[in-house]
Amino acid sequence: MVSYYFTDTDFKLRNKTKIKNWLRLVAESEIFTLGNISVIFCSDNYILDVNQKFLHHDYYTDIITFDYSENGRISGDLFISVDTVRENSVEYGTDFEDELHRVIVHGVLHLIGYDDHTDSQTRVMRSKEDYYLSLYELL
């Protein structure tokens, strides 16, 4: 089940059901079951606070993923800074919703087990993001 929360932001998410169905497709395509995923949309200040308190990092980011997956069932919390996603969409010249969907699937790919610490891992992650973004457009 995918649940959406909004903290310290007036952002409104469109296509909630479509996104849930998409994330189920992503999980099943990777041979996982979709468990409980909470997507928390928040401000830069809120995500900075989460980053400092739980990860001891003192910087802004677009997403923080907390993984509670087990036994082939992906579950976790995705904290997404709408402010940073918006800034990144301008910086990269992408549509805001496309960038938001990329960040959401990025978090789900982390829950599945993909990482992006090295250049090769980042290339694989980006390729998976691109692939699943193309599937979102087909739903």
Backbone as JSON, one array per atom type, in Angstrom:
{
  "sequence": "MVSYYFTDTDFKLRNKTKIKNWLRLVAESEIFTLGNISVIFCSDNYILDVNQKFLHHDYYTDIITFDYSENGRISGDLFISVDTVRENSVEYGTDFEDELHRVIVHGVLHLIGYDDHTDSQTRVMRSKEDYYLSLYELL",
  "N": [[0.84, -1.17, 0.0], [0.53, 2.2, -0.78], [0.95, 5.23, 0.78], [0.29, 8.7, 1.13], [1.65, 11.68, 2.44], [1.73, 15.03, 3.67], [3.82, 17.45, 4.75], [4.64, 20.46, 6.18], [4.31, 21.82, 3.79], [2.46, 23.13, 1.02], [1.96, 21.67, -1.14], [0.2, 19.77, -3.58], [-0.52, 16.56, -4.63], [-0.96, 15.1, -7.78], [-2.7, 12.51, -9.57], [-2.64, 10.25, -7.8], [-3.55, 7.55, -7.6], [-2.69, 6.46, -10.03], [0.07, 6.67, -9.68], [0.41, 4.91, -7.5], [-0.31, 2.47, -8.73], [1.68, 2.36, -10.66], [4.01, 2.16, -9.06], [3.56, -0.34, -7.95], [3.8, -1.87, -10.26], [6.52, -1.4, -10.82], [7.74, -2.64, -8.57], [6.85, -5.32, -8.92], [7.96, -5.88, -11.41], [10.59, -6.07, -10.74], [10.62, -8.35, -9.33], [9.55, -8.24, -6.74], [7.3, -7.67, -3.98], [4.91, -5.18, -3.39], [4.93, -3.53, -0.44], [4.25, -1.66, 2.44], [4.49, 1.62, 1.75], [5.34, 4.81, 2.61], [5.01, 8.0, 1.42], [6.33, 10.98, 1.99], [5.81, 14.2, 1.48], [7.55, 17.19, 1.69], [9.08, 20.24, 2.98], [12.18, 22.01, 2.21], [13.4, 22.75, 4.65], [12.27, 20.93, 6.44], [13.18, 18.43, 5.47], [15.89, 18.81, 5.79], [16.06, 18.86, 8.57], [15.29, 16.19, 9.14], [17.42, 14.9, 7.89], [19.57, 15.8, 9.46], [18.88, 14.9, 12.07], [18.51, 12.06, 11.85], [20.38, 10.98, 10.07], [22.65, 12.37, 10.46], [23.64, 14.25, 8.69], [24.38, 17.39, 7.29], [22.91, 18.85, 5.21], [20.83, 19.86, 2.43], [18.6, 17.82, 0.5], [17.02, 15.97, -2.17], [15.62, 13.63, -1.66], [15.14, 11.33, 1.0], [15.49, 8.06, 1.99], [14.1, 5.61, 3.98], [14.5, 2.34, 4.71], [12.48, -0.43, 5.2], [12.16, -2.92, 4.25], [11.59, -6.44, 3.8], [11.99, -9.93, 3.25], [11.42, -10.01, 0.44], [9.43, -8.15, 0.17], [8.81, -4.87, -0.4], [9.1, -2.07, 1.63], [8.9, 1.11, 3.2], [9.87, 4.49, 4.12], [9.64, 7.4, 2.25], [11.0, 10.42, 2.18], [10.44, 13.4, 0.65], [11.67, 16.35, -0.59], [9.84, 18.85, -1.79], [10.59, 21.39, -2.49], [13.33, 21.17, -3.25], [13.09, 19.35, -5.36], [11.66, 20.93, -7.13], [13.54, 22.99, -7.6], [15.57, 21.43, -8.78], [14.28, 20.6, -11.11], [14.19, 22.95, -12.55], [16.95, 23.5, -12.77], [17.84, 21.25, -14.25], [16.3, 21.47, -16.47], [13.87, 20.12, -16.74], [10.47, 18.94, -16.69], [8.47, 19.65, -13.84], [6.75, 17.62, -12.73], [7.78, 15.35, -14.0], [10.35, 15.27, -12.92], [9.67, 14.93, -10.24], [8.45, 12.39, -10.33], [10.68, 10.91, -11.09], [12.24, 11.13, -8.78], [10.6, 9.84, -6.92], [10.52, 7.18, -7.96], [13.21, 6.66, -7.79], [13.6, 6.49, -5.02], [12.07, 4.18, -4.51], [13.51, 2.31, -5.99], [15.81, 2.26, -4.43], [14.72, 0.97, -2.19], [14.3, -1.51, -3.3], [16.87, -2.35, -3.61], [18.83, -1.21, -5.17], [21.67, 0.94, -5.56], [23.54, 4.04, -5.42], [26.18, 4.87, -5.06], [28.58, 4.65, -6.43], [30.01, 5.45, -9.68], [29.28, 3.51, -11.59], [27.11, 2.26, -10.33], [25.41, 4.43, -10.22], [24.9, 4.85, -12.95], [23.45, 2.51, -13.55], [21.26, 2.9, -11.86], [20.16, 5.26, -12.94], [19.47, 4.36, -15.48], [17.49, 2.46, -14.84], [15.63, 4.21, -13.66], [14.94, 5.78, -15.92], [13.81, 3.8, -17.56], [11.56, 2.94, -16.01], [10.2, 5.35, -15.79], [9.41, 5.66, -18.42], [7.54, 3.62, -18.57], [5.6, 4.6, -16.85], [4.44, 6.58, -18.35], [2.98, 5.06, -20.09], [0.86, 4.04, -18.69]],
  "CA": [[0.0, 0.0, 0.0], [1.26, 3.46, -0.84], [0.24, 6.31, 1.46], [0.89, 10.0, 0.89], [1.55, 12.64, 3.53], [2.21, 16.36, 3.3], [4.3, 18.08, 5.97], [5.33, 21.73, 5.99], [4.22, 22.19, 2.38], [1.09, 23.21, 0.51], [1.97, 20.88, -2.37], [-0.88, 18.81, -3.81], [-0.1, 15.53, -5.58], [-1.94, 14.66, -8.76], [-2.58, 11.13, -10.08], [-2.21, 9.36, -6.72], [-3.84, 6.15, -7.92], [-1.8, 6.08, -11.12], [1.41, 6.5, -9.09], [0.38, 3.65, -6.73], [-0.29, 1.36, -9.7], [3.01, 2.38, -11.26], [4.98, 1.63, -8.1], [3.31, -1.78, -7.87], [4.41, -2.41, -11.47], [7.97, -1.35, -10.62], [8.1, -3.7, -7.62], [6.62, -6.64, -9.51], [8.93, -6.05, -12.5], [11.86, -6.4, -10.11], [10.34, -9.58, -8.59], [9.26, -7.9, -5.35], [5.93, -7.34, -3.66], [4.77, -3.84, -2.83], [4.45, -3.52, 0.94], [3.78, -0.35, 2.89], [5.4, 2.72, 1.43], [4.84, 6.15, 2.95], [5.69, 9.06, 0.68], [6.13, 12.19, 2.78], [6.22, 15.4, 0.75], [7.88, 18.17, 2.71], [9.88, 21.4, 2.59], [13.63, 21.89, 2.4], [13.74, 22.82, 6.07], [11.86, 19.69, 7.09], [14.08, 17.33, 5.08], [17.18, 19.09, 6.43], [15.91, 18.42, 9.95], [15.34, 14.72, 9.11], [18.8, 14.54, 7.52], [20.44, 16.06, 10.61], [18.5, 14.07, 13.22], [18.58, 10.62, 11.67], [21.54, 10.56, 9.29], [23.77, 13.22, 10.89], [24.12, 15.0, 7.52], [23.95, 18.78, 7.4], [22.68, 19.43, 3.88], [19.54, 19.62, 1.8], [18.58, 16.77, -0.5], [15.68, 15.84, -2.73], [14.93, 12.48, -1.08], [15.75, 10.46, 2.0], [14.76, 6.79, 1.98], [14.27, 4.7, 5.1], [14.13, 1.03, 4.18], [11.96, -1.42, 6.15], [11.84, -4.08, 3.42], [12.04, -7.76, 4.25], [11.42, -11.12, 2.61], [10.91, -9.74, -0.89], [8.34, -7.17, 0.25], [9.44, -3.57, -0.19], [8.4, -1.14, 2.51], [9.77, 2.16, 3.68], [9.44, 5.88, 4.13], [10.33, 8.27, 1.3], [10.84, 11.84, 2.47], [10.76, 14.11, -0.58], [11.59, 17.81, -0.52], [9.22, 19.43, -2.98], [11.39, 22.58, -2.83], [14.53, 20.75, -3.99], [12.64, 18.78, -6.64], [11.31, 22.07, -7.99], [14.81, 23.61, -8.0], [16.25, 20.52, -9.7], [13.6, 20.6, -12.41], [14.65, 24.16, -13.24], [18.37, 23.32, -13.07], [18.04, 20.23, -15.28], [15.44, 21.76, -17.6], [12.85, 19.08, -16.85], [9.15, 19.24, -16.16], [8.42, 19.39, -12.4], [6.16, 16.31, -12.44], [8.73, 14.32, -14.44], [11.41, 15.22, -11.9], [9.07, 14.35, -9.04], [8.31, 10.95, -10.55], [12.03, 10.33, -11.06], [12.67, 11.04, -7.38], [9.8, 8.8, -6.28], [10.99, 5.85, -8.38], [14.56, 6.54, -7.25], [13.45, 5.98, -3.67], [11.59, 2.8, -4.58], [14.65, 1.5, -6.43], [16.65, 2.04, -3.24], [14.06, -0.06, -1.38], [14.5, -2.78, -4.0], [18.25, -2.74, -3.37], [19.77, -0.48, -6.01], [22.39, 2.0, -4.87], [24.13, 5.02, -6.33], [27.4, 5.39, -4.44], [29.66, 4.68, -7.41], [29.59, 5.85, -11.02], [28.59, 2.39, -12.27], [25.81, 2.12, -9.67], [24.6, 5.58, -10.64], [24.46, 4.58, -14.32], [22.39, 1.5, -13.49], [20.09, 3.54, -11.23], [19.58, 6.2, -13.91], [18.86, 3.55, -16.53], [16.25, 1.93, -14.27], [14.71, 5.34, -13.55], [14.46, 6.09, -17.27], [12.93, 2.71, -18.0], [10.28, 2.95, -15.29], [9.51, 6.57, -16.18], [8.77, 5.4, -19.71], [6.36, 2.79, -18.3], [4.59, 5.46, -16.23], [3.75, 7.28, -19.44], [2.1, 4.11, -20.79], [-0.29, 3.68, -17.84]],
  "C": [[0.89, 1.24, 0.0], [0.38, 4.53, -0.19], [1.01, 7.6, 1.25], [0.62, 10.93, 2.06], [2.19, 13.95, 3.09], [2.53, 17.11, 4.59], [5.07, 19.34, 5.63], [5.38, 22.12, 4.51], [2.75, 22.29, 2.0], [0.95, 22.45, -0.81], [0.8, 19.9, -2.41], [-0.44, 17.84, -4.9], [-1.25, 15.16, -6.5], [-1.69, 13.19, -9.09], [-2.12, 10.14, -9.01], [-2.42, 7.88, -7.05], [-2.92, 5.65, -9.02], [-0.39, 5.82, -10.58], [1.46, 5.2, -8.27], [0.47, 2.45, -7.67], [1.08, 1.23, -10.35], [4.05, 1.76, -10.33], [4.8, 0.13, -7.89], [3.94, -2.48, -9.08], [5.93, -2.45, -11.35], [8.4, -2.5, -9.71], [7.97, -5.07, -8.26], [7.59, -6.91, -10.66], [10.29, -6.45, -11.97], [11.74, -7.64, -9.21], [10.24, -9.32, -7.08], [7.76, -7.67, -5.21], [5.9, -5.95, -3.05], [4.17, -3.96, -1.43], [3.89, -2.16, 1.28], [4.84, 0.7, 2.61], [4.69, 4.02, 1.78], [5.68, 7.16, 2.19], [5.33, 10.36, 1.39], [6.68, 13.37, 2.0], [6.41, 16.51, 1.77], [8.69, 19.33, 2.12], [11.37, 21.1, 2.73], [14.0, 21.86, 3.88], [13.39, 21.53, 6.8], [12.82, 18.55, 6.75], [15.48, 17.55, 5.66], [17.16, 18.61, 7.88], [15.98, 16.89, 10.04], [16.77, 14.26, 8.84], [19.74, 14.71, 8.72], [20.15, 15.09, 11.76], [18.8, 12.59, 13.03], [19.82, 10.14, 10.93], [22.8, 11.34, 9.63], [24.45, 13.89, 9.7], [23.56, 16.41, 7.62], [23.82, 19.42, 6.02], [21.28, 19.07, 3.39], [19.69, 18.5, 0.78], [17.17, 16.65, -1.05], [14.91, 14.69, -2.1], [15.8, 11.8, -0.03], [14.87, 9.22, 2.08], [15.12, 6.0, 3.23], [13.67, 3.36, 4.7], [13.71, 0.08, 5.3], [11.6, -2.72, 5.42], [12.34, -5.36, 4.06], [11.3, -8.83, 3.46], [10.76, -10.82, 1.26], [9.76, -8.76, -0.95], [8.96, -5.8, 0.55], [8.52, -2.66, 0.61], [9.4, -0.08, 2.96], [9.11, 3.51, 3.67], [10.3, 6.65, 3.13], [10.02, 9.71, 1.66], [11.32, 12.61, 1.24], [10.58, 15.6, -0.37], [11.05, 18.35, -1.83], [10.03, 20.65, -3.44], [12.6, 22.19, -3.68], [14.16, 20.12, -5.32], [12.32, 19.9, -7.61], [12.58, 22.77, -8.5], [15.55, 22.74, -9.01], [15.59, 20.5, -11.07], [13.99, 21.83, -13.23], [16.1, 23.98, -13.69], [18.6, 22.35, -14.23], [17.16, 20.44, -16.51], [14.39, 20.69, -17.84], [11.52, 19.6, -16.31], [9.12, 18.85, -14.67], [7.87, 17.99, -12.11], [7.07, 15.17, -12.88], [9.84, 14.16, -13.41], [10.89, 14.59, -10.62], [8.92, 12.84, -9.19], [9.66, 10.26, -10.54], [12.5, 10.15, -9.61], [11.89, 9.94, -6.65], [10.32, 7.42, -6.67], [12.42, 5.61, -7.91], [14.49, 5.96, -5.84], [12.99, 4.53, -3.65], [12.7, 1.87, -5.05], [15.64, 1.27, -5.3], [16.04, 0.94, -2.36], [14.25, -1.46, -1.98], [15.93, -3.28, -3.84], [19.28, -2.08, -4.27], [20.42, 0.64, -5.21], [23.01, 2.94, -5.89], [25.36, 5.69, -5.72], [28.57, 5.49, -5.41], [29.12, 5.12, -8.76], [28.81, 4.73, -11.71], [27.22, 2.16, -11.65], [24.87, 3.23, -10.11], [24.08, 5.38, -12.06], [23.32, 3.56, -14.35], [21.11, 2.12, -12.92], [19.4, 4.46, -12.23], [18.88, 5.44, -15.04], [17.53, 2.97, -16.06], [15.21, 3.05, -14.13], [14.1, 5.66, -14.91], [13.47, 5.05, -17.76], [11.56, 2.8, -17.33], [9.5, 4.25, -15.53], [8.8, 6.39, -17.5], [7.51, 4.52, -19.52], [5.24, 3.61, -17.66], [3.77, 6.15, -17.32], [2.77, 6.37, -20.16], [0.86, 3.74, -19.98], [-1.47, 4.6, -18.08]]
}
